Amino acid sequence: MDDYRAIADRVAADIAAGRLAAGDRLPPQRRFARRHGIASSTAARVYGELTRRGLVVGEVGRGTYVRAAQPPPDLALAEPAPAGVDLELNFPVLPGQPELLARVLDGLARPDALGAALRPAGVAGTPRSRAAAAGLLARAGWTPDEERVLFAGNGRQAIAAAIAALVPAGGRLGVEALTYPVVKGIAARLGVTLVPLATDDEGLVPDALVAAHRAGPLRAVYLQPTLHNPLGVTMPPGRRAAVAATLRELDVPAVEDTIYAFLREEPPLAAYAPERTVLVDSLSKRLAPGLSVGFAVAPAGGVDRLAAALRSGGWAAPGFALEAATRWIGDGTAAAVQRAKLGDAAARQEIVRDRLGGFTVRADPGAYHCWWELPPPWRAETFVAAAARRGIAVTPAGAFAVGSGRAPSAVRLALSAPPAATLAAALDVLARLARAAPDDEYS
């Protein structure tokens, strides 16, 4: 594919992702050429290609503007989906779940109970909420110390507080080379430098951690040992033990993100290195994003420091949300929803295996996402733009990549949002697209 088309693909991906909105003005072609290190004639071809695709419109004397999105083509899915098919965001909410959760709120609606829930909760919550959270987070023989459980408004706030507590401005934070994109934004706001660490089929490579620390001391490591996002990898026990031993050897603390761990019965890294691991989790995946409460389990001696970071960031959980969560956990509602999601995630992975058989797809059989290594000559940005033209949103590898290295030609598919039939139909569309040549898009 010509270079100008590759550049046009990147602009198209920005439009599809909303980074360029309808009505935004593109820079003059000479400025665009300087920014991208290309000739003015090449910039003119890029703008012409974007115009030909119907993504921008040129107005004489005024410039080039992003056009409002066109409706997805009729061939996208058997049933029309005006808002498109979201395989980008992963917030599973099951049929019947609102009715199940509503039962608990009847008691909370009483004036006396509501009055108590409307008061500030504080980052330490209450003994009752800490006991409930410890029971929710316990798995595979590990249970956190209730006195070391703290609360945030959501999981992102818990992550931000953990990083703020461990890494000063200007400090270095090790992360897996492909990582949760929000961590990149958190690090930028805190003035923290991210250091990409190599992974393999078992997760973070201990030798990569050692090498990075020797190159410049790491103040902490952020990692996802269970159902890694986006790769879907789960560290086996041997690798967890090796990572824990390396953390002790280097005297480096870890922030362990267990947001998807409810889908697997694995002991956390905190069970292997409890003295240097901050475990973070939330209800956003277990229940729903609009009902979220974040959890942060501090290591021994680290409670005050983590609590101070939560308070200074204004990240304490609201009292009402914390009380509702405590009730959902205490009466078994949260566990019932979690069991249902185990079956739902497994059923959706079965759809992936059926519809994307023959492609290189990395996925845990019980996860809500998968990692698709695209067949050549497809590149991630080109594929994302082509999928968007069919009304399907997917995430390119570049969104997860840390550092200046080239991101792989892969996309992450989030499986939880659409109904099962819509998911199957969308995957059929993407499979047909992947089997075609990129140049067929423009023929």
C-alpha positions in Angstrom: 0.0 0.0 0.0 1.3 3.5 -0.9 2.7 5.6 2.0 0.0 8.3 1.6 -2.7 5.7 2.2 -1.0 4.5 5.4 -1.0 8.1 6.7 -4.6 8.5 5.6 -5.4 5.3 7.6 -4.0 6.8 10.8 -6.1 10.0 10.3 -9.1 7.8 9.6 -8.5 5.8 12.8 -8.4 9.1 14.8 -11.7 10.0 13.3 -13.2 6.6 14.0 -12.0 6.7 17.6 -13.4 10.2 18.2 -10.0 11.9 18.6 -11.0 14.0 15.6 -14.6 15.0 15.8 -17.1 16.1 13.2 -16.4 19.8 12.4 -12.7 19.7 13.5 -10.5 21.5 11.1 -7.4 19.7 9.8 -4.2 21.7 9.6 -3.2 23.4 6.3 -1.5 20.9 4.0 2.0 22.5 4.4 1.8 22.3 8.2 0.5 18.7 8.0 3.4 17.8 5.7 6.0 19.3 8.1 4.4 17.5 11.1 4.5 14.1 9.4 7.9 14.7 7.6 6.4 14.2 4.1 6.4 16.2 1.0 3.6 18.7 0.3 2.5 16.7 -2.7 2.1 13.6 -0.5 0.1 15.6 2.0 -2.2 16.7 -0.8 -2.7 13.0 -1.8 -3.5 12.2 1.9 -6.2 14.9 2.0 -7.5 13.7 -1.4 -7.7 10.2 -0.1 -9.6 11.3 3.0 -12.0 13.2 0.8 -12.5 10.3 -1.5 -13.4 8.1 1.5 -16.0 10.7 2.6 -14.2 11.4 5.9 -13.4 15.1 5.3 -14.7 17.9 3.1 -12.7 20.9 1.7 -14.2 24.3 1.8 -12.5 26.9 -0.5 -10.9 29.6 1.5 -11.7 28.0 4.8 -9.8 24.7 5.0 -10.5 21.0 5.3 -13.0 19.7 8.0 -14.0 16.3 9.4 -17.4 15.3 8.1 -20.2 14.0 10.3 -20.1 10.2 10.4 -22.1 8.4 7.8 -24.5 5.5 8.7 -22.8 2.1 8.7 -23.2 0.1 5.4 -26.2 -2.1 5.2 -23.9 -5.2 4.9 -22.4 -4.7 8.3 -24.9 -6.9 10.2 -28.1 -8.7 9.6 -29.9 -6.4 12.0 -29.3 -2.7 11.8 -27.3 -1.2 14.7 -27.5 2.6 14.5 -24.9 3.2 17.2 -22.6 0.5 15.8 -21.3 -2.6 17.5 -19.0 -1.9 20.4 -16.1 -4.4 20.6 -13.9 -1.7 22.2 -15.2 -1.2 25.8 -15.7 -4.1 28.2 -18.4 -3.6 30.8 -20.6 -6.8 31.1 -24.1 -6.2 32.3 -26.3 -9.4 32.0 -30.0 -9.7 31.3 -31.9 -9.7 34.6 -29.0 -8.2 36.6 -30.8 -4.9 37.3 -33.7 -6.7 38.9 -31.4 -8.8 41.0 -29.5 -5.7 42.3 -32.7 -3.7 42.9 -33.8 -6.1 45.6 -31.0 -4.9 47.9 -31.8 -1.3 47.4 -35.3 -1.6 48.9 -33.9 -1.6 52.4 -31.4 1.1 51.6 -34.3 3.4 50.5 -35.6 3.6 54.1 -35.0 7.1 55.4 -32.8 6.0 58.3 -30.6 3.7 56.2 -30.4 6.3 53.4 -29.4 9.0 55.9 -26.5 6.9 57.1 -25.4 6.1 53.5 -25.4 9.8 52.5 -22.7 10.6 55.0 -19.0 10.6 53.8 -17.5 7.1 54.1 -13.8 7.9 54.3 -11.1 5.8 52.5 -11.1 3.2 55.3 -14.8 2.6 55.1 -16.3 0.7 58.0 -15.4 -2.6 59.7 -18.5 -4.1 58.0 -17.5 -2.8 54.5 -13.9 -4.0 55.0 -15.0 -7.4 56.0 -17.3 -7.6 53.0 -14.6 -6.5 50.6 -12.0 -9.0 52.1 -14.5 -11.8 51.5 -15.1 -10.6 47.9 -11.4 -10.4 47.1 -10.5 -13.7 48.7 -9.6 -16.6 46.3 -7.6 -19.7 46.0 -6.8 -19.9 49.7 -5.7 -16.2 50.0 -7.7 -13.6 52.0 -6.6 -10.0 52.5 -6.2 -8.6 56.0 -9.4 -6.5 56.6 -7.4 -3.8 58.3 -5.4 -3.2 55.1 -8.4 -2.8 52.8 -9.1 0.8 51.5 -11.8 2.1 49.2 -11.8 4.4 46.1 -14.6 5.6 43.9 -13.5 3.1 41.2 -10.6 0.9 40.1 -8.9 3.7 38.1 -8.8 5.9 41.2 -7.3 3.0 43.2 -4.6 2.5 40.5 -3.8 6.2 40.5 -3.6 6.3 44.3 -1.3 3.3 44.4 1.0 4.8 41.8 1.0 8.2 43.5 1.9 6.6 46.8 4.8 4.6 45.4 6.3 6.6 42.6 7.3 10.3 43.0 7.1 12.8 40.1 10.0 12.0 37.7 10.2 8.4 39.0 10.2 5.3 36.8 7.3 2.8 36.8 7.8 -0.5 35.1 4.8 -1.8 33.1 4.3 -4.7 30.7 5.1 -3.5 27.2 1.4 -3.8 26.3 -0.6 -2.5 29.2 -3.9 -1.0 30.3 -4.2 2.3 28.4 -5.5 4.3 31.4 -2.2 3.7 33.2 -0.5 5.7 30.5 -2.8 8.7 31.1 -2.4 8.4 34.9 1.4 8.3 34.6 1.4 11.4 32.4 -0.7 13.4 34.9 1.5 12.3 37.8 4.8 13.0 35.9 5.8 9.4 36.1 8.0 7.8 33.4 6.7 4.4 32.1 9.4 1.8 31.3 8.2 -1.1 29.1 9.0 -4.6 30.2 9.0 -7.6 28.0 6.5 -10.4 28.4 6.1 -13.9 27.1 3.4 -16.6 27.1 3.6 -16.7 30.9 3.4 -13.0 31.5 6.1 -10.5 32.7 9.7 -11.8 32.2 11.7 -11.5 35.5 15.0 -10.9 33.6 13.4 -7.9 31.8 12.5 -6.5 35.2 16.1 -6.9 36.4 17.5 -5.3 33.3 15.2 -2.3 33.4 16.0 -1.7 37.1 19.7 -1.8 36.5 19.4 0.7 33.6 17.7 3.1 36.0 16.1 2.3 39.4 12.4 1.5 39.2 10.3 2.9 42.0 7.5 0.3 41.4 6.0 -2.1 38.8 2.4 -2.1 37.6 1.2 -5.5 36.2 -1.8 -7.7 35.5 -0.9 -11.3 36.4 -4.4 -12.7 35.8 -6.2 -12.3 32.5 -3.9 -9.6 31.3 -5.5 -6.8 29.3 -5.1 -7.0 26.3 -3.2 -10.3 25.9 -5.4 -12.5 28.1 -2.3 -14.2 29.6 -2.5 -15.6 33.1 0.8 -16.2 35.0 1.3 -19.8 36.2 2.3 -20.3 39.8 6.0 -20.7 38.9 6.2 -17.4 37.1 4.4 -15.6 40.0 6.9 -17.0 42.4 9.8 -16.0 40.2 8.4 -12.4 39.9 7.8 -12.2 43.6 11.4 -13.3 44.3 12.7 -10.7 41.8 10.7 -8.0 43.5 12.3 -8.9 46.8 15.8 -9.1 45.3 15.4 -5.6 43.8 13.4 -4.2 46.7 10.8 -2.9 44.3 7.1 -2.8 45.2 4.3 -3.8 42.8 0.8 -2.6 41.9 -1.2 -5.7 41.1 -4.4 -5.0 39.0 -6.9 -7.9 39.5 -9.8 -6.3 37.8 -10.5 -9.5 35.7 -9.3 -12.0 38.3 -12.9 -12.8 39.4 -13.1 -14.9 36.2 -10.2 -17.2 37.3 -9.5 -19.0 40.6 -5.8 -18.1 40.9 -3.9 -16.8 44.0 -2.8 -13.2 43.4 0.7 -12.0 43.3 -0.1 -10.5 46.7 -0.2 -14.1 48.1 3.5 -14.6 47.0 4.8 -11.1 47.9 2.4 -9.7 50.5 4.9 -7.3 52.0 5.4 -5.4 48.8 2.2 -5.7 46.7 -0.6 -3.2 46.5 -3.6 -5.1 45.1 -6.3 -3.1 43.3 -9.7 -4.2 42.1 -13.2 -2.8 41.6 -16.8 -3.7 41.0 -16.9 -2.3 37.4 -16.5 -5.7 35.8 -18.0 -7.9 38.6 -21.2 -5.8 38.7 -21.4 -2.8 36.4 -19.5 0.5 35.7 -22.3 2.7 37.1 -22.2 0.8 40.4 -18.4 0.7 40.9 -16.4 0.9 44.1 -12.6 0.5 44.0 -10.6 -1.6 46.4 -6.9 -1.2 47.3 -5.2 -3.7 49.7 -2.1 -2.2 51.1 1.0 -4.2 52.2 1.9 -4.3 55.9 3.1 -0.9 56.9 1.8 0.8 53.8 -1.8 1.6 54.8 -1.2 5.2 55.9 0.7 6.1 52.8 -1.9 4.7 50.5 -4.7 6.2 52.5 -3.0 9.6 52.2 -2.8 9.3 48.4 -6.5 8.4 48.2 -7.5 11.4 50.3 -5.2 13.9 48.6 -6.5 12.8 45.2 -10.1 13.1 46.4 -10.6 9.5 45.5 -12.6 8.2 48.4 -15.7 6.0 47.6 -19.1 7.8 48.0 -20.9 6.6 51.1 -24.0 5.5 49.2 -22.1 3.4 46.7 -20.0 1.8 49.4 -23.1 0.9 51.5 -24.9 -0.6 48.4 -21.8 -2.6 47.5 -21.5 -3.9 51.1 -25.1 -5.1 51.0 -24.7 -6.7 47.5 -21.6 -8.6 48.8 -23.1 -9.5 52.1 -26.3 -11.1 50.8 -24.6 -13.1 48.0 -25.9 -10.9 45.1 -22.4 -10.0 44.0 -21.4 -13.7 44.0 -24.5 -14.7 42.0 -23.8 -12.1 39.4 -20.1 -13.2 39.3 -21.1 -16.9 38.7 -23.4 -15.8 35.9 -20.6 -13.9 34.2 -18.3 -16.9 34.3 -20.8 -18.7 32.1 -21.4 -15.7 29.9 -17.7 -15.1 29.3 -17.1 -18.7 28.4 -20.1 -18.7 26.0 -18.7 -15.7 24.2 -15.3 -17.2 23.9 -17.0 -20.2 22.3 -18.4 -17.8 19.7 -14.9 -16.4 19.1 -13.5 -19.9 18.5 -16.3 -20.7 16.1 -16.2 -17.4 14.1 -12.5 -16.7 14.1 -11.2 -20.3 13.7 -8.1 -20.4 11.5 -6.8 -17.0 12.6 -4.2 -16.4 15.3 -6.3 -15.4 18.3 -4.9 -15.4 21.8 -7.7 -15.8 24.4 -8.3 -17.4 27.8 -11.4 -19.6 27.5 -13.0 -17.7 30.4 -12.1 -14.1 29.5 -14.2 -11.2 28.2 -11.6 -10.2 25.7 -9.2 -11.7 23.1 -6.1 -10.6 21.2 -6.2 -11.0 17.4 -2.9 -11.1 15.5 -4.0 -9.9 12.1 -2.9 -11.7 9.0 -0.5 -9.8 6.7 -0.6 -7.4 5.0 -3.2 -5.9 7.4 -1.9 -3.4 9.9 -3.9 -2.5 13.0 -4.8 1.1 12.2 -5.9 0.1 8.7 -8.1 -2.7 10.1 -9.6 -0.5 12.8 -10.6 2.1 10.2 -12.0 -0.6 7.9 -14.0 -2.1 10.7 -15.3 1.3 11.7 -16.7 1.8 8.2 -18.7 -1.3 8.8 -20.1 0.0 12.1 -17.8 -2.1 14.4 -15.4 -0.5 16.9 -12.3 -2.5 17.9 -9.1 -1.3 19.6 -5.6 -1.3 17.9 -2.5 -2.6 19.6 -1.1 0.9 19.6 -3.5 1.9 22.3 -1.8 -0.5 24.7 1.8 0.0 23.6 4.3 1.7 25.9 7.5 3.3 24.5 8.7 4.1 21.0 8.7 0.6 19.6 6.4 -0.4 16.9 3.1 -1.9 18.1 2.2 -5.3 16.7 -0.3 -5.7 13.9 -3.1 -6.8 16.3 -6.3 -5.7 17.8 -8.1 -6.4 21.0 -11.7 -7.5 20.9 -13.9 -6.7 23.9 -16.7 -9.3 23.9 -19.1 -8.3 26.6 -21.2 -5.4 25.2 -23.3 -6.7 22.3 -25.9 -9.5 22.6 -24.5 -12.9 21.6 -26.1 -13.0 18.2 -24.8 -9.5 17.4 -21.3 -10.5 18.5 -21.4 -13.5 16.3 -22.6 -11.5 13.3 -19.9 -8.8 13.9 -17.2 -11.4 14.1 -18.3 -12.8 10.8 -18.0 -9.4 9.2 -14.5 -9.0 10.7 -13.4 -12.4 9.5 -14.5 -11.7 6.0 -12.6 -8.4 6.2 -9.4 -10.0 7.5 -9.5 -12.6 4.6 -9.6 -9.8 2.0 -6.7 -7.6 1.0 -6.5 -4.1 2.4 -6.3 -2.7 -1.1 -9.7 -4.1 -1.7 -11.0 -1.3 0.5 -10.0 1.2 -2.2 -10.7 -0.7 -5.4 
